[in-house]
Structures are given as C-alpha cells and as structure tokens.
Amino acid sequence: MVSIIIPAYNYAKYLTDALGSVQQQTYSDWECIIVDDGSIDDTRQIAESFCLNDNRYKYIYQKNQGVSAARNTGIKISKGDFIQFLDGDDLLGEKKLEQQVDIMKNNNIDIVYGRFKYFNEINEINDIKFKNNDDDLLIKISNSGDEIINALIKSNISSVGSFLLRTTIIKRVGYFDESYKSLEDWNYWMRCALELVYFYYDDNKNGVYLIRRGHTSMQSNRDVMISSAIKLRKENISLIKSKRLNKELVYKSKAEYISILSRTLTFDPKILMDYDCVRILIKRFAMKISGFK
C-alpha cells in the first residue's frame, strides 16, 4: 500500500483538484492522509467530504506548525509500505503510483523519483496547460553514496512530490527537521544520501508530478527561502563531516556555503552580524587559492 501524505494550509481553493488526482490513480491500493495544518478556510469541509465518500481518505487537524511538522504527522500515522508526498495545490499524474510502485517491487532500491512539470492556474484538471517541461532542471542519478551526495551539495535534485520512498527509510533516517520552514525536503534527501540510501531516477513520462504555478506559495516567500538556504548549506558541512566522508565533499559543501553567503549580502546585510559568517567570508579567497584545503 502507498500512503499519500498531503500537508494543507489554507489550500481549500486547490484541494479538490489535489484529492481528485489521488482518486484518479490507476493504482488503487493507497491511503490518503490529509493533514490540515491549522487552516482557517474550507480545507476541513473539502477533506471531510472526500472521507465520507471513500474510506481510503483520512483527515487530521493540528495547530499550525509548518509543512515539515504536517508531513511528520502524516508519516507517524501512515500504514503503507511506500510514502508519496503531495502538496495541497499540486497533482499526481494518473499513472504515477502504478509506474513507480512497479519499479520498487522489481528492484532493490529505496527511493524512486521522476519527472515533474509546471501547469498554469486552472479550474478543471482536464484543462491543464503546461508552462514547460522541467526535465532540464532534474538531476538524473541512479546511485547511492558520493555521487548523490555531491549532487545534493549543489542543489536539490527534484520536487518533493516526484519521490516515492519505502517507509523503512524512516527508521534509518528519521523524520523531517521541523526547524526548516522551507527546503526541508532538500535537507531530508541529503540525510538519506548520507545514510547510503539508494536513489533511482525513473525517466518514464507516466511517473510525472504536476506543480501548480501562478499563485502565492512558499516558493514566493523570499526571506524564508533565503534563511533556509543558508541554514541548509551550513548544516551540510556538519552532516558531511560527521560521516567522515572524503575531504573533497567537505570542501565542496564549504564552497556552497560561502557562495550563498556572498549572494545574500547584497540584500541581507544582517548577515554581517554573524561572526561565523564574516570569518568564513574573509577566508573565501584564501580558500579559492588553496583549492578549498
């Protein structure tokens, strides 16, 4: 069974489409856990209407704690063999679960991820108009260890909903870090990679995840994104050091941290109040000269 976990915060406008995309899956062995993260709109009414008509849906309400906490709540009560994340304003391609569960059943892998596409604001799912196919943004890797760690030092490798993972990973890696208000999925995939979890890239178009664009979302909250980006890159250094991996990965993670600090200075001078940040920035050019040694 697949446990589909949907964190929802004031997404009543889009939730019917998201839940409908679950109902339209060609793979039927699923449960869908809607975690209402303190919404003040009609999220509860919409979720409960689906629960009344299909007992595979489950509705949970919690005080607002953020997307990481909402996903963790869903994970803790899930009963599936696999976990699929779905944001409350996005959609699953109708064959995504069938396609990727089949890969999991026939291969000894921990995580499968695939394509994602953006679509415009719409009223009906059948009227989807894609802005573009973002295959060029994907990091297409099937491996574990240094290759996937190296890729995640530089950037996230895909959208959170493009992943399907075995629930056994939770015992190895733990839950999402609730101190992150953004980029929590990137942090989680790095932690998975450091535990030598095997990632498999699925290039089949049936495994597509659909991301809604054209409305206000976390992606448009610049300050939160910047703060999380700095936090993530700083923690990557500590995480990689703690695993005693090769020094090249440590140097690269330091370089990424320095890079994000340098870019942030142009619009967030408060960074100069952080002694550690200043110290590292001062060393920036010396590190470049010495090859980050």
BELMOPE-V422698 format. One record per residue. N is the residue number from 1. RES is the residue in one small letter. SS is DSSP state (a for helix, b for strand, c for the rest). PSI is psi in degrees with one decimal (NA if undefined). NEAR is the number of other ideal C-beta (glycine too) atoms within 10 Angstrom. Layout:
n=<N;N>
res=<RES;RES>
ss=<SS;SS>
psi=<PSI;PSI>
near=<NEAR;NEAR>
This chain:
n=<1;2;3;4;5;6;7;8;9;10;11;12;13;14;15;16;17;18;19;20;21;22;23;24;25;26;27;28;29;30;31;32;33;34;35;36;37;38;39;40;41;42;43;44;45;46;47;48;49;50;51;52;53;54;55;56;57;58;59;60;61;62;63;64;65;66;67;68;69;70;71;72;73;74;75;76;77;78;79;80;81;82;83;84;85;86;87;88;89;90;91;92;93;94;95;96;97;98;99;100;101;102;103;104;105;106;107;108;109;110;111;112;113;114;115;116;117;118;119;120;121;122;123;124;125;126;127;128;129;130;131;132;133;134;135;136;137;138;139;140;141;142;143;144;145;146;147;148;149;150;151;152;153;154;155;156;157;158;159;160;161;162;163;164;165;166;167;168;169;170;171;172;173;174;175;176;177;178;179;180;181;182;183;184;185;186;187;188;189;190;191;192;193;194;195;196;197;198;199;200;201;202;203;204;205;206;207;208;209;210;211;212;213;214;215;216;217;218;219;220;221;222;223;224;225;226;227;228;229;230;231;232;233;234;235;236;237;238;239;240;241;242;243;244;245;246;247;248;249;250;251;252;253;254;255;256;257;258;259;260;261;262;263;264;265;266;267;268;269;270;271;272;273;274;275;276;277;278;279;280;281;282;283;284;285;286;287;288;289;290;291;292;293>
res=<m;v;s;i;i;i;p;a;y;n;y;a;k;y;l;t;d;a;l;g;s;v;q;q;q;t;y;s;d;w;e;c;i;i;v;d;d;g;s;i;d;d;t;r;q;i;a;e;s;f;c;l;n;d;n;r;y;k;y;i;y;q;k;n;q;g;v;s;a;a;r;n;t;g;i;k;i;s;k;g;d;f;i;q;f;l;d;g;d;d;l;l;g;e;k;k;l;e;q;q;v;d;i;m;k;n;n;n;i;d;i;v;y;g;r;f;k;y;f;n;e;i;n;e;i;n;d;i;k;f;k;n;n;d;d;d;l;l;i;k;i;s;n;s;g;d;e;i;i;n;a;l;i;k;s;n;i;s;s;v;g;s;f;l;l;r;t;t;i;i;k;r;v;g;y;f;d;e;s;y;k;s;l;e;d;w;n;y;w;m;r;c;a;l;e;l;v;y;f;y;y;d;d;n;k;n;g;v;y;l;i;r;r;g;h;t;s;m;q;s;n;r;d;v;m;i;s;s;a;i;k;l;r;k;e;n;i;s;l;i;k;s;k;r;l;n;k;e;l;v;y;k;s;k;a;e;y;i;s;i;l;s;r;t;l;t;f;d;p;k;i;l;m;d;y;d;c;v;r;i;l;i;k;r;f;a;m;k;i;s;g;f;k>
ss=<c;b;b;b;b;b;b;b;c;c;c;a;a;a;a;a;a;a;a;a;a;a;a;c;c;c;c;c;c;b;b;b;b;b;b;b;b;c;c;c;c;c;a;a;a;a;a;a;a;a;a;a;a;c;c;c;b;b;b;b;b;b;c;c;c;c;a;a;a;a;a;a;a;a;a;a;a;c;c;c;c;b;b;b;b;c;c;c;c;c;b;b;c;c;c;a;a;a;a;a;a;a;a;a;a;a;c;c;c;c;b;b;b;c;c;b;b;b;b;c;c;c;c;c;a;a;a;c;c;b;b;b;b;a;a;a;a;c;c;c;c;c;b;c;c;a;a;a;a;a;a;a;a;a;c;c;c;c;c;a;a;a;b;b;b;b;c;a;a;a;a;a;a;c;c;c;c;c;c;c;c;c;c;a;a;a;a;a;a;a;a;a;a;a;c;c;c;c;b;b;b;c;c;c;a;a;a;c;b;b;b;b;c;c;c;c;c;a;a;a;c;a;a;a;a;a;a;a;a;a;a;a;a;a;a;a;a;a;a;a;a;a;c;c;c;c;a;a;a;a;a;a;a;a;a;a;a;a;a;a;a;a;a;a;c;c;c;c;a;a;a;a;a;c;a;a;a;a;a;a;a;a;c;a;a;a;a;a;a;c;c;c;c>
psi=<146.5;129.7;113.8;121.1;120.9;106.5;131.6;122.9;103.8;43.7;28.4;-34.3;-29.3;-13.0;-35.2;-42.0;-43.1;-47.2;-33.2;-34.7;-27.2;-45.7;-27.7;3.0;139.0;-15.0;122.9;-8.9;80.1;160.1;146.6;115.9;112.4;115.5;104.6;110.3;57.8;30.4;149.8;11.8;-150.1;23.5;-46.2;-48.6;-42.2;-46.6;-44.8;-28.3;-36.4;-39.1;-37.5;-32.3;-14.1;113.0;1.6;-16.0;141.7;137.5;130.0;133.9;138.9;155.6;151.1;119.6;-6.5;163.3;-36.3;-45.5;-38.2;-43.0;-41.3;-40.0;-44.8;-42.2;-42.6;-28.7;0.5;153.0;4.4;168.4;-22.4;155.8;131.7;125.5;142.1;117.6;150.1;-9.6;4.9;-176.5;151.6;133.8;144.3;-20.2;10.0;-50.3;-45.5;-46.0;-47.4;-27.7;-39.0;-40.4;-44.3;-41.2;-30.0;4.3;149.2;72.6;161.6;-37.8;132.8;138.0;157.0;-150.6;156.3;154.0;151.5;149.1;157.0;169.0;132.4;166.0;-30.0;137.0;-38.4;-11.7;17.6;131.5;115.3;133.4;-44.8;161.5;119.8;28.3;-32.2;-20.1;-13.4;143.7;109.1;93.1;134.6;96.9;177.2;168.8;-143.4;-37.6;-45.9;-34.7;-44.8;-40.4;-40.5;-20.3;-39.7;-43.5;168.1;156.9;-15.2;178.1;147.5;-35.4;-8.3;-8.5;144.6;127.5;153.0;142.4;-20.2;-20.6;-33.2;-37.6;-30.9;-39.2;-29.3;-161.6;175.5;145.4;111.4;-5.2;-14.1;129.8;-7.4;159.5;18.6;-30.0;-39.3;-46.1;-40.6;-41.6;-34.7;-43.5;-37.2;-46.1;-38.5;-18.0;12.5;32.0;140.5;122.6;138.1;126.0;124.4;114.3;0.5;132.1;-18.9;-19.0;25.1;146.0;139.7;123.2;124.4;133.8;161.2;14.4;167.1;130.2;179.3;-32.4;-21.3;-0.8;90.6;-46.7;-42.7;-42.9;-42.9;-45.8;-43.4;-36.8;-40.9;-46.9;-45.3;-46.3;-33.1;-42.4;-28.8;-39.1;-48.6;-42.2;-45.3;-39.8;-39.9;-25.3;-0.7;46.7;176.7;149.0;-26.5;-39.4;-35.2;-44.5;-41.7;-38.2;-35.3;-41.0;-40.7;-37.9;-46.0;-40.7;-45.7;-35.6;-42.4;-43.2;-32.9;-29.1;-29.2;-25.8;3.6;73.7;-12.5;-20.4;-26.8;-13.7;-11.3;107.2;-42.7;-39.5;-47.0;-44.5;-43.7;-38.9;-38.6;-35.1;-4.0;-54.2;-32.3;-37.7;-38.8;-45.3;-38.5;10.5;32.8;33.9;NA>
near=<15;25;21;28;24;28;25;29;19;17;26;18;15;20;24;16;20;26;25;14;20;24;15;13;20;12;16;11;14;20;19;25;25;29;26;28;23;15;19;10;15;15;23;16;10;24;27;14;15;20;16;10;10;12;8;17;22;18;20;17;14;13;8;13;16;20;24;21;19;27;26;21;21;23;19;11;13;20;10;18;15;24;22;25;24;24;23;28;18;24;27;23;23;18;18;29;24;17;21;27;20;17;16;20;9;8;12;7;18;20;23;25;27;27;24;22;20;17;19;12;11;15;7;8;16;6;9;14;9;12;12;11;14;16;13;6;13;18;17;14;17;16;14;19;13;14;14;24;25;16;19;24;22;13;11;17;23;23;23;22;24;28;22;27;24;18;16;12;18;15;8;13;19;13;14;22;16;15;12;21;17;22;19;22;21;21;23;22;24;24;20;24;29;20;14;14;21;17;25;20;19;23;11;14;14;17;25;22;26;24;20;21;13;11;11;7;14;16;11;9;14;10;11;15;15;17;17;20;19;19;18;23;21;20;18;25;19;10;18;23;14;9;13;8;16;10;12;13;19;19;18;18;27;22;16;19;21;20;13;17;22;13;13;17;14;7;10;15;9;9;17;11;8;14;8;9;19;13;9;18;16;9;14;15;10;9;15;11;9;10;8;17;8>
